[in-house]
Amino acid sequence: MSEPLRVHGLDLSYFTGKVEAYLRAKGLPYRLIEMDTRDFAACGRATGVRQMPQIECADGTWLTDSTLILDHFERTAPGPGFTPEDPLTRVVALLIEDMADEALWRPALYYRWAFADDARLMSGRLARGMLRDVPLPFALRRLMILNRQRLHFLRRDGVRPDTAPAVEALARRAFAAMEEALAVHPFVLGQRPTAADFGLFGPFFRHFFCDPTPARLMRDTAPRTLAWVTRLWGATPESTGAGPLPDHVPEAARGLLRLVAESHLPQAQANAEAVVAGARRVTFIDQGARFDVPVSPYRAWAFDRVKQAVQALDDATRGALAALIGDGAHVLFAPSLSCGAYVPPVLPITAPPATAVRDRAGLDRGGRG
């Protein structure tokens, strides 16, 4: 590319980190534009979606939504490819990516905002960064951030004293599953990263690796995962292209697939059904705790997208996938709901869409970075 991509995001953002890792491994030059509130609003006007990151290309077009951004560059950009040719492995990578994007969102945000040291650090960084153009004293900006984040990412996301132990249990299970997967290969499914790695990088880099409380947990319990984070952040086209694409699902990935089956699929299916029913809230059980959260049309669309990939498999490959997933796999083979409550961006975006600006919270909004 003649000019670097302009990546509008934050250096503490879950999905900005996911996209940055992909661009670095792919060899696509970019410049990170640290958002403030004005830039966040301007990007929303350009794409119709208030989320981060958003990519501004040299030709004036825009890209948004981390999953769609990765898909776009896999199809159009030079450099090593990260999409397995083996259909079963490709779908497993998508399932793990969706689990990382959605099910691990809760523990990642929990550790950032439920613990005093983490919340103090990150509210200060956001007050000096994202809110730097808000004409209020620093202490007030910091308090605004702290109250908002705890409202949206703890209380409204079902985190209460009785559910917090389940959130921590999910994080510990995710760390253990990563240690199991990385005991055999340098990346989650083999010698080269896939969508599974880039999806997992979102919570594991900017949250579990960087925030004080989960970083201590990672150092103490997940040294292979710690090394994987630095390996993927330091990846280059030469290093990633040297290894072959995975052509089968390794036995070591079973722990991650158990998380998909036991934690991700039940809540994804419950949310999709709630969206179709027109409900405003959805309840589900995870790690033995009952969560009650707002429905997410975006998550229903993302889950449908994975299900459509599953349903495009031939019968033999579907059978192999069902054997890998075990109990709960049946939801992947049920008809896609195609609820239409969330309309994804059409990439590349050449003009502001004639739709309401959306973000990832609320019934008529949705979307992840």
C-alpha positions as CSV (number, residue, x, y, z in Angstrom):
1,M,0.0,0.0,0.0
2,S,1.3,3.4,-0.9
3,E,0.1,5.1,2.3
4,P,-0.4,3.7,5.7
5,L,-3.9,2.8,6.8
6,R,-5.3,5.3,9.4
7,V,-6.6,3.1,12.3
8,H,-8.9,5.2,14.5
9,G,-8.9,3.5,17.9
10,L,-7.2,3.4,21.3
11,D,-4.1,1.6,22.5
12,L,-6.1,0.1,25.4
13,S,-9.0,-1.1,23.2
14,Y,-9.9,-4.8,23.0
15,F,-10.8,-4.8,19.3
16,T,-8.2,-2.2,18.3
17,G,-5.5,-4.6,19.6
18,K,-7.1,-7.5,17.6
19,V,-7.0,-5.5,14.4
20,E,-3.5,-4.2,15.0
21,A,-2.1,-7.7,15.6
22,Y,-3.6,-8.8,12.3
23,L,-2.2,-5.8,10.3
24,R,1.2,-6.3,11.8
25,A,1.2,-10.1,11.0
26,K,-0.1,-9.3,7.5
27,G,2.5,-6.6,6.8
28,L,0.0,-3.9,6.2
29,P,1.4,-0.5,7.3
30,Y,-0.8,1.6,9.5
31,R,-0.9,4.6,11.8
32,L,-2.9,4.5,15.0
33,I,-5.0,7.6,15.5
34,E,-5.9,7.8,19.2
35,M,-9.5,8.7,19.3
36,D,-11.1,11.5,21.3
37,T,-14.8,12.1,21.5
38,R,-14.8,14.3,18.4
39,D,-13.0,11.7,16.3
40,F,-15.2,9.0,17.7
41,A,-18.3,11.0,16.5
42,A,-16.7,11.8,13.1
43,C,-15.9,8.1,12.5
44,G,-19.5,7.3,13.4
45,R,-20.8,9.8,10.9
46,A,-18.5,8.3,8.2
47,T,-19.6,4.7,8.7
48,G,-22.9,4.8,10.5
49,V,-21.5,2.8,13.4
50,R,-20.1,4.2,16.7
51,Q,-17.4,1.6,17.5
52,M,-13.7,1.2,17.5
53,P,-11.5,0.6,15.6
54,Q,-12.4,2.2,12.3
55,I,-10.0,2.2,9.4
56,E,-9.7,5.2,7.0
57,C,-8.0,4.2,3.8
58,A,-5.9,6.4,1.6
59,D,-8.6,6.4,-1.2
60,G,-11.2,7.8,1.2
61,T,-13.1,4.6,1.9
62,W,-13.7,3.2,5.4
63,L,-13.6,-0.2,7.0
64,T,-15.3,-1.1,10.3
65,D,-16.0,-4.1,12.5
66,S,-13.0,-6.2,13.4
67,T,-14.3,-9.5,12.0
68,L,-15.3,-7.9,8.6
69,I,-12.0,-6.0,8.5
70,L,-10.0,-9.2,8.8
71,D,-12.2,-10.9,6.2
72,H,-11.7,-8.0,3.8
73,F,-8.0,-8.0,4.0
74,E,-7.8,-11.8,3.7
75,R,-9.6,-11.5,0.4
76,T,-7.9,-8.4,-1.0
77,A,-4.4,-7.8,0.5
78,P,-1.0,-9.2,-0.2
79,G,1.0,-11.0,2.4
80,P,0.5,-14.3,4.2
81,G,-3.0,-15.8,4.5
82,F,-4.4,-16.8,7.8
83,T,-7.5,-18.7,6.6
84,P,-7.2,-22.5,6.7
85,E,-8.1,-24.3,3.5
86,D,-9.4,-27.3,5.4
87,P,-13.1,-26.6,5.9
88,L,-13.3,-28.1,9.4
89,T,-10.3,-26.1,10.7
90,R,-11.6,-22.9,9.1
91,V,-15.0,-23.2,10.8
92,V,-13.4,-24.1,14.2
93,A,-11.2,-20.9,13.9
94,L,-14.4,-18.9,13.3
95,L,-16.1,-20.5,16.3
96,I,-13.2,-19.7,18.6
97,E,-13.0,-16.1,17.2
98,D,-16.7,-15.6,17.9
99,M,-16.3,-17.0,21.4
100,A,-13.4,-14.7,22.1
101,D,-15.2,-11.7,20.7
102,E,-18.3,-12.2,22.7
103,A,-18.1,-14.7,25.6
104,L,-14.7,-13.5,26.8
105,W,-15.8,-9.8,26.6
106,R,-17.4,-10.1,30.1
107,P,-14.3,-11.4,32.0
108,A,-12.1,-9.0,30.2
109,L,-14.2,-6.0,31.1
110,Y,-14.8,-7.4,34.6
111,Y,-11.2,-7.4,35.5
112,R,-10.7,-3.9,34.1
113,W,-13.5,-2.3,36.1
114,A,-14.2,-4.4,39.2
115,F,-10.8,-4.1,40.8
116,A,-9.6,-0.8,42.3
117,D,-6.1,-0.8,40.9
118,D,-7.2,-1.7,37.4
119,A,-10.1,0.8,37.4
120,R,-8.0,3.6,38.8
121,L,-5.4,3.1,36.1
122,M,-7.7,2.7,33.1
123,S,-10.1,5.5,34.1
124,G,-7.2,7.8,34.3
125,R,-5.9,6.8,30.9
126,L,-9.3,7.2,29.3
127,A,-9.8,10.6,31.0
128,R,-6.5,11.8,29.6
129,G,-7.0,10.1,26.2
130,M,-10.5,9.5,24.9
131,L,-11.9,12.4,27.0
132,R,-9.0,14.8,26.5
133,D,-11.2,17.1,24.4
134,V,-14.0,17.3,27.1
135,P,-13.6,20.7,28.8
136,L,-13.9,19.4,32.4
137,P,-11.4,19.0,35.2
138,F,-9.4,15.7,35.0
139,A,-11.0,14.4,38.3
140,L,-14.5,14.8,36.9
141,R,-13.6,13.2,33.6
142,R,-12.1,10.3,35.4
143,L,-15.2,9.9,37.6
144,M,-17.5,10.1,34.6
145,I,-15.5,7.3,32.9
146,L,-15.4,5.1,36.0
147,N,-19.2,5.4,36.6
148,R,-20.1,4.9,33.0
149,Q,-17.8,1.8,32.5
150,R,-19.0,0.2,35.7
151,L,-22.6,0.7,34.8
152,H,-22.3,-0.6,31.2
153,F,-19.7,-3.4,31.7
154,L,-20.5,-4.6,35.2
155,R,-24.1,-3.9,36.4
156,R,-25.8,-4.0,33.0
157,D,-23.8,-7.0,31.9
158,G,-25.1,-9.1,34.7
159,V,-22.1,-8.9,37.0
160,R,-23.2,-8.9,40.6
161,P,-21.6,-10.3,43.8
162,D,-23.3,-13.6,43.2
163,T,-22.2,-13.9,39.6
164,A,-18.6,-12.5,39.9
165,P,-17.1,-15.8,40.9
166,A,-18.5,-17.4,37.7
167,V,-16.9,-14.6,35.6
168,E,-13.6,-15.3,37.3
169,A,-14.0,-19.0,36.8
170,L,-14.5,-18.4,33.0
171,A,-11.3,-16.5,32.9
172,R,-9.4,-19.2,34.7
173,R,-10.8,-21.8,32.3
174,A,-9.8,-19.7,29.3
175,F,-6.3,-19.4,30.6
176,A,-6.1,-23.2,31.2
177,A,-7.5,-23.9,27.7
178,M,-4.9,-21.6,26.2
179,E,-2.1,-23.3,28.1
180,E,-3.3,-26.6,26.8
181,A,-3.5,-25.4,23.1
182,L,-0.1,-23.7,23.2
183,A,1.7,-26.7,24.8
184,V,2.0,-28.2,21.3
185,H,2.1,-25.4,18.8
186,P,3.2,-21.7,18.7
187,F,-0.4,-20.7,17.8
188,V,-3.8,-21.9,18.8
189,L,-4.4,-24.3,15.9
190,G,-0.9,-24.9,14.6
191,Q,2.2,-23.3,13.1
192,R,0.5,-20.2,11.7
193,P,-2.1,-17.9,13.4
194,T,-5.7,-18.0,12.3
195,A,-8.9,-16.0,13.1
196,A,-8.9,-18.0,16.4
197,D,-5.6,-16.3,17.4
198,F,-6.6,-12.8,16.4
199,G,-10.0,-13.2,18.1
200,L,-8.4,-14.4,21.3
201,F,-5.8,-11.6,21.1
202,G,-8.6,-9.0,21.8
203,P,-9.2,-10.0,25.4
204,F,-5.8,-11.6,26.1
205,F,-3.6,-8.6,25.0
206,R,-5.2,-5.3,25.9
207,H,-7.0,-6.7,29.0
208,F,-5.5,-9.9,30.5
209,F,-2.0,-9.1,29.5
210,C,-2.0,-5.3,30.2
211,D,-4.4,-4.8,33.2
212,P,-2.7,-5.3,36.6
213,T,-4.9,-8.0,38.2
214,P,-5.3,-10.4,35.2
215,A,-1.7,-9.8,34.2
216,R,-0.6,-11.2,37.5
217,L,-2.9,-14.2,37.0
218,M,-1.4,-14.7,33.6
219,R,2.1,-14.5,34.9
220,D,1.4,-17.0,37.7
221,T,-0.8,-19.5,35.8
222,A,-0.3,-19.1,32.0
223,P,3.3,-18.6,31.0
224,R,2.8,-20.1,27.5
225,T,-0.1,-17.7,27.0
226,L,2.1,-14.8,28.1
227,A,4.7,-15.9,25.5
228,W,2.0,-16.3,22.8
229,V,0.8,-12.7,23.3
230,T,4.3,-11.3,22.7
231,R,4.8,-13.8,19.8
232,L,1.7,-12.6,18.0
233,W,2.3,-8.9,18.7
234,G,5.8,-9.3,17.3
235,A,4.7,-11.4,14.3
236,T,5.8,-10.3,10.8
237,P,4.8,-11.6,7.4
238,E,8.2,-13.4,7.3
239,S,7.7,-15.2,10.6
240,T,4.0,-16.0,10.1
241,G,4.4,-17.0,6.5
242,A,7.1,-19.5,7.3
243,G,4.7,-21.9,9.0
244,P,2.1,-23.9,7.1
245,L,-1.6,-23.2,7.6
246,P,-3.2,-25.7,9.9
247,D,-4.9,-28.5,8.0
248,H,-6.6,-30.2,10.9
249,V,-7.9,-29.4,14.4
250,P,-5.3,-30.5,16.9
251,E,-6.3,-32.4,20.0
252,A,-4.7,-29.7,22.1
253,A,-7.5,-27.3,21.1
254,R,-10.1,-29.4,22.9
255,G,-10.1,-27.1,25.9
256,L,-11.0,-24.1,23.8
257,L,-13.8,-26.1,22.1
258,R,-15.2,-27.1,25.5
259,L,-15.4,-23.4,26.2
260,V,-17.2,-22.8,22.9
261,A,-19.7,-25.7,23.7
262,E,-20.3,-25.0,27.4
263,S,-20.0,-21.2,27.7
264,H,-20.4,-19.5,24.3
265,L,-23.1,-21.5,22.4
266,P,-25.7,-21.5,25.1
267,Q,-25.7,-17.8,25.6
268,A,-25.3,-17.1,21.9
269,Q,-28.4,-19.2,21.1
270,A,-30.4,-17.7,24.0
271,N,-29.6,-14.2,22.8
272,A,-30.5,-15.0,19.1
273,E,-33.8,-16.4,20.2
274,A,-34.5,-13.4,22.4
275,V,-33.8,-11.0,19.5
276,V,-36.2,-12.9,17.3
277,A,-38.9,-12.9,20.0
278,G,-38.5,-9.1,20.3
279,A,-37.4,-9.3,24.0
280,R,-35.3,-6.6,25.6
281,R,-33.4,-8.9,27.9
282,V,-32.1,-12.5,27.9
283,T,-31.2,-14.9,30.7
284,F,-28.7,-17.7,30.5
285,I,-26.6,-19.9,32.8
286,D,-22.8,-19.7,32.6
287,Q,-20.3,-21.4,35.0
288,G,-23.3,-22.3,37.2
289,A,-24.5,-18.6,37.6
290,R,-27.6,-17.0,36.1
291,F,-27.0,-13.9,34.1
292,D,-29.7,-11.4,33.0
293,V,-28.5,-9.0,30.3
294,P,-29.8,-6.8,27.5
295,V,-30.3,-8.6,24.2
296,S,-27.7,-7.8,21.4
297,P,-28.9,-7.8,17.8
298,Y,-25.2,-7.6,16.8
299,R,-24.3,-10.8,18.6
300,A,-27.3,-12.5,16.9
301,W,-26.0,-11.4,13.5
302,A,-22.4,-12.6,14.4
303,F,-23.6,-15.9,15.6
304,D,-25.8,-16.4,12.4
305,R,-22.7,-15.6,10.3
306,V,-20.8,-18.5,12.0
307,K,-23.8,-20.8,11.7
308,Q,-24.0,-20.1,8.0
309,A,-20.4,-21.2,7.6
310,V,-21.2,-24.4,9.5
311,Q,-24.2,-25.1,7.4
312,A,-22.1,-24.8,4.2
313,L,-20.1,-27.8,5.2
314,D,-20.7,-31.2,3.7
315,D,-22.3,-33.9,5.8
316,A,-19.0,-35.7,6.7
317,T,-17.4,-32.4,7.9
318,R,-20.5,-31.5,9.9
319,G,-20.3,-34.9,11.6
320,A,-16.7,-34.3,12.5
321,L,-17.6,-30.9,13.9
322,A,-20.4,-32.3,16.0
323,A,-17.9,-34.9,17.4
324,L,-15.5,-32.1,18.3
325,I,-18.1,-29.9,20.0
326,G,-20.1,-32.6,21.7
327,D,-23.2,-31.6,23.6
328,G,-24.7,-28.4,22.4
329,A,-23.5,-28.8,18.8
330,H,-27.1,-29.1,17.6
331,V,-27.6,-25.3,17.8
332,L,-25.0,-24.9,15.1
333,F,-27.0,-27.0,12.7
334,A,-30.4,-25.4,13.4
335,P,-31.6,-22.9,10.7
336,S,-30.0,-19.5,10.8
337,L,-32.4,-17.0,12.4
338,S,-31.4,-14.2,10.0
339,C,-33.3,-11.9,12.3
340,G,-32.3,-8.7,10.4
341,A,-32.2,-6.7,13.7
342,Y,-28.6,-5.7,12.9
343,V,-27.5,-4.7,9.4
344,P,-23.7,-5.2,9.0
345,P,-21.6,-2.7,7.2
346,V,-20.9,-3.3,3.5
347,L,-17.2,-3.0,3.0
348,P,-15.6,-0.9,1.9
349,I,-17.8,2.0,2.9
350,T,-17.6,4.8,0.3
351,A,-20.2,7.2,1.7
352,P,-22.0,7.7,5.0
353,P,-24.9,5.2,5.1
354,A,-28.5,6.5,5.5
355,T,-29.0,4.6,8.8
356,A,-29.0,5.6,12.4
357,V,-25.6,5.6,14.1
358,R,-25.3,2.5,16.2
359,D,-23.0,1.2,18.9
360,R,-22.8,-2.1,20.8
361,A,-25.3,-1.2,23.5
362,G,-29.1,-1.2,23.2
363,L,-31.8,-2.7,21.1
364,D,-31.6,-0.5,18.0
365,R,-27.9,-0.4,18.1
366,G,-25.2,-3.0,18.1
367,G,-21.7,-3.9,16.9
368,R,-18.3,-4.7,18.2
369,G,-15.1,-3.1,17.1
